Amino acid sequence: MQRLARTIVNNLTPATHFIVANEEDGVLYRYGIWVDDDNKSGDNNTDEDRSIIKLALDAAGSSRAGRVALPSDHPASKLLPTSATRCILVQSIDIDGYGSDNGGKSCLIIGSDKLLPAYTKNDLRWIGQLALHQP
């Protein structure tokens, strides 16, 4: 998981923050630095957080590729620091190893301080391909 997060944040894309989340369990993993504001950096496993994750999954589910860019005012922005909400990408991942013991859908939530055009077409393809990778 760490390698996947570092690859997306440090090497492939303009992303600055990375979250793996599940609609049943909340945030499973995070990568990035949460120091700039009072957005949550600790426990993201409250009922409100799980409903935010469900909203993000619903948005991604409406896309053929399972990936969607969300506006900075989408509720999913509450899971990221303000500096990483200029572009929020959600990639659904529905494979063994990322799911919950209780079931439920999972997703990657990727935040950036850059706008969507900073991502190349290949960046978006890589995120989709990495989402298919078994942990």
C-alpha positions as CSV (number, residue, x, y, z in Angstrom):
1,M,0.0,0.0,0.0
2,Q,2.8,2.4,0.9
3,R,4.5,1.7,-2.5
4,L,1.2,2.4,-4.3
5,A,0.7,5.7,-2.4
6,R,4.3,6.9,-2.9
7,T,4.1,6.0,-6.6
8,I,1.0,8.1,-7.2
9,V,2.0,11.0,-5.0
10,N,5.8,11.2,-5.6
11,N,6.3,9.8,-9.1
12,L,3.4,9.7,-11.4
13,T,1.0,12.5,-10.8
14,P,0.7,16.0,-9.3
15,A,-1.2,14.4,-6.4
16,T,-0.2,15.4,-2.8
17,H,-2.5,13.2,-0.7
18,F,-3.8,9.7,-1.0
19,I,-6.5,7.9,0.9
20,V,-7.8,4.3,0.7
21,A,-11.3,4.3,2.1
22,N,-14.1,1.8,2.6
23,E,-17.8,2.6,3.0
24,E,-18.1,0.3,6.0
25,D,-14.8,0.9,7.8
26,G,-13.9,4.5,6.9
27,V,-10.3,5.4,6.1
28,L,-8.1,2.4,5.9
29,Y,-4.8,4.1,4.8
30,R,-3.6,7.6,4.2
31,Y,-0.4,9.2,2.8
32,G,0.5,12.8,2.8
33,I,1.0,15.6,5.3
34,W,-2.1,17.0,7.1
35,V,-0.8,20.1,8.9
36,D,-2.4,23.1,7.3
37,D,-5.9,23.3,8.8
38,D,-8.4,21.6,11.0
39,N,-9.6,19.0,8.4
40,K,-9.4,15.6,10.0
41,S,-6.1,13.9,10.1
42,G,-6.7,11.4,12.8
43,D,-9.8,9.2,13.1
44,N,-11.8,9.3,9.9
45,N,-14.1,6.4,10.9
46,T,-17.1,8.2,12.2
47,D,-20.6,7.7,10.8
48,E,-20.3,11.1,9.1
49,D,-17.0,10.1,7.5
50,R,-18.4,6.8,6.2
51,S,-21.4,8.7,4.7
52,I,-18.9,11.1,3.0
53,I,-17.0,8.1,1.6
54,K,-20.3,6.6,0.3
55,L,-21.0,9.9,-1.5
56,A,-17.6,9.7,-3.1
57,L,-18.2,6.1,-4.1
58,D,-21.6,7.0,-5.6
59,A,-20.0,9.7,-7.7
60,A,-17.3,7.3,-9.0
61,G,-19.9,4.7,-9.6
62,S,-21.6,7.0,-12.1
63,S,-18.5,6.9,-14.3
64,R,-17.7,4.2,-16.8
65,A,-14.1,4.0,-15.7
66,G,-15.0,4.1,-12.0
67,R,-13.1,7.4,-11.7
68,V,-14.3,10.9,-11.2
69,A,-12.9,14.4,-10.4
70,L,-14.9,16.1,-7.7
71,P,-15.2,19.8,-7.1
72,S,-13.5,21.3,-4.0
73,D,-16.9,21.9,-2.3
74,H,-17.8,18.2,-2.5
75,P,-18.2,16.6,1.0
76,A,-15.2,14.4,0.2
77,S,-13.0,17.5,0.6
78,K,-13.6,17.1,4.4
79,L,-11.3,14.1,4.4
80,L,-8.4,16.0,2.9
81,P,-6.5,19.1,4.0
82,T,-7.7,22.3,2.4
83,S,-4.4,22.6,0.4
84,A,-5.3,19.3,-1.4
85,T,-8.8,20.1,-2.5
86,R,-8.2,21.9,-5.8
87,C,-8.6,18.6,-7.5
88,I,-10.1,15.5,-5.9
89,L,-10.0,12.3,-7.8
90,V,-12.0,9.3,-6.7
91,Q,-11.1,5.9,-8.2
92,S,-13.3,3.0,-7.1
93,I,-11.5,-0.2,-6.3
94,D,-13.5,-3.4,-6.0
95,I,-10.9,-6.1,-5.5
96,D,-9.8,-8.5,-2.7
97,G,-7.3,-7.0,-0.3
98,Y,-8.7,-3.5,-0.2
99,G,-12.1,-4.3,1.1
100,S,-13.6,-4.5,4.5
101,D,-14.0,-7.5,6.7
102,N,-17.7,-6.4,6.8
103,G,-17.9,-6.0,3.0
104,G,-18.6,-2.8,1.3
105,K,-17.0,-0.9,-1.6
106,S,-13.6,0.7,-1.5
107,C,-12.0,3.6,-3.3
108,L,-8.9,5.7,-3.6
109,I,-9.3,9.4,-2.8
110,I,-6.5,11.4,-4.3
111,G,-6.1,15.1,-3.5
112,S,-3.9,17.7,-5.2
113,D,-3.1,21.4,-4.9
114,K,-3.2,21.6,-8.8
115,L,-6.2,21.6,-11.0
116,L,-7.3,18.6,-13.1
117,P,-5.5,19.8,-16.3
118,A,-2.2,19.2,-14.4
119,Y,-2.9,15.5,-14.7
120,T,-2.1,14.0,-18.1
121,K,-4.2,11.4,-19.8
122,N,-1.5,8.8,-18.8
123,D,-1.7,9.9,-15.2
124,L,-5.3,9.0,-15.1
125,R,-4.7,5.7,-16.9
126,W,-2.0,4.8,-14.4
127,I,-4.3,5.5,-11.5
128,G,-6.9,3.2,-13.0
129,Q,-4.3,0.5,-13.7
130,L,-2.9,0.8,-10.2
131,A,-6.4,0.4,-8.7
132,L,-6.5,-3.1,-10.4
133,H,-3.2,-4.2,-8.7
134,Q,-3.5,-6.7,-6.0
135,P,-1.9,-5.5,-2.7
